[in-house]
Amino acid sequence: QVQLVESGGGLVQPGGSLRLSCAASGFPFSLYSMIWYRQAPGKERELVANIDGTRSRTNYVNFAKGRFTISRDNAKKTVYLQMNNLKPEDTAVYYCNTRLGSVDYWGQGTQVTVSS
């Protein structure tokens, strides 16, 4: 079955960096777009960035541009989110997502806390 497992979250000081990973299994990974979302306490889940399957084209929302980089390793069936210059407002649970047909699949999320 489809599984997405995020890792790499943690506590980091403002200005620091983290690299999140999402290991995928159960579907032909290289053919599908992968998306990172986040959800801060008391807020709705929001899109962060996405990367398509075959050409690895990327898109970012405004707050992620210039600070976050999404990438993928199709051989390892893993998508990454490199986050630099982190701010307290980046504190959230980060989720990876893929859509197969009409079905959305989500990982369990990884907590990112940016605090001094």
C-alpha positions as CSV (number, residue, x, y, z in Angstrom):
1,Q,0.0,0.0,0.0
2,V,1.0,3.6,-0.4
3,Q,3.1,4.9,2.5
4,L,4.7,8.3,3.0
5,V,7.1,8.7,6.0
6,E,8.4,12.1,6.9
7,S,11.5,12.7,9.0
8,G,14.0,15.4,9.8
9,G,12.0,17.8,11.9
10,G,13.1,19.2,15.2
11,L,13.9,22.3,17.2
12,V,16.0,24.9,15.6
13,Q,16.9,28.5,16.4
14,P,15.8,31.4,14.1
15,G,18.1,31.6,11.1
16,G,18.9,27.9,11.3
17,S,18.3,25.2,8.7
18,L,16.6,21.8,8.6
19,R,16.2,19.2,5.8
20,L,13.0,17.2,5.8
21,S,12.8,13.9,4.1
22,C,9.7,11.9,2.9
23,A,10.3,8.3,2.0
24,A,7.7,6.9,-0.3
25,S,6.6,3.4,-1.1
26,G,3.8,1.5,-2.7
27,F,3.5,3.4,-6.0
28,P,5.7,4.3,-9.0
29,F,7.3,7.3,-7.3
30,S,9.1,8.8,-10.3
31,L,5.8,9.3,-12.2
32,Y,4.0,11.4,-9.6
33,S,4.3,14.9,-8.3
34,M,5.1,15.3,-4.6
35,I,4.0,18.1,-2.4
36,W,5.0,19.5,1.0
37,Y,2.3,21.1,3.1
38,R,2.5,22.5,6.6
39,Q,0.0,23.2,9.4
40,A,0.7,25.6,12.2
41,P,-1.3,25.4,15.5
42,G,-4.8,26.8,15.1
43,K,-4.3,27.3,11.3
44,E,-5.4,25.5,8.2
45,R,-3.0,23.3,6.3
46,E,-1.2,25.2,3.6
47,L,0.9,24.4,0.6
48,V,4.6,24.9,0.8
49,A,6.1,23.6,-2.5
50,N,5.7,20.9,-5.1
51,I,7.8,19.0,-7.5
52,D,6.6,17.1,-10.5
53,G,7.6,13.5,-11.3
54,T,9.4,13.3,-14.6
55,R,11.0,16.7,-15.1
56,S,11.4,17.7,-11.4
57,R,9.9,21.1,-12.1
58,T,9.2,23.0,-8.9
59,N,6.8,25.6,-7.5
60,Y,6.9,27.5,-4.3
61,V,4.5,29.6,-2.4
62,N,5.7,33.1,-1.6
63,F,6.9,32.5,1.9
64,A,9.1,29.6,0.7
65,K,10.7,31.3,-2.2
66,G,14.4,32.0,-1.7
67,R,14.5,30.0,1.6
68,F,13.2,26.6,0.9
69,T,14.2,24.1,-1.8
70,I,12.2,21.0,-2.8
71,S,14.0,18.2,-4.5
72,R,13.6,14.5,-5.1
73,D,15.7,11.4,-5.6
74,N,13.7,9.0,-7.7
75,A,16.2,6.1,-7.1
76,K,15.7,6.5,-3.3
77,K,12.0,7.2,-3.7
78,T,12.4,10.2,-1.4
79,V,11.5,13.9,-1.6
80,Y,13.3,16.5,0.4
81,L,12.6,20.0,1.7
82,Q,15.7,22.0,2.5
83,M,14.7,24.9,4.7
84,N,17.1,27.7,5.4
85,N,16.9,31.0,7.3
86,L,14.0,29.6,9.4
87,K,11.7,31.9,11.2
88,P,9.4,31.4,14.2
89,E,6.4,31.6,11.9
90,D,7.7,28.5,10.1
91,T,6.8,26.5,13.2
92,A,4.4,23.8,12.1
93,V,3.9,20.2,11.4
94,Y,5.2,19.5,7.9
95,Y,3.5,16.8,5.7
96,C,4.3,15.3,2.4
97,N,1.5,14.4,0.0
98,T,0.9,12.8,-3.3
99,R,-2.3,12.3,-5.3
100,L,-2.9,9.1,-7.2
101,G,-6.0,9.5,-9.3
102,S,-8.5,11.1,-7.1
103,V,-7.0,9.9,-3.8
104,D,-4.7,12.0,-1.6
105,Y,-2.1,10.3,0.5
106,W,-0.4,11.9,3.5
107,G,2.4,11.0,5.8
108,Q,2.1,11.3,9.5
109,G,4.0,14.7,9.6
110,T,7.1,15.9,11.2
111,Q,7.2,18.7,13.7
112,V,9.4,21.8,13.0
113,T,9.8,24.2,15.9
114,V,11.7,27.5,15.4
115,S,12.5,29.1,18.7
116,S,15.3,30.7,20.6
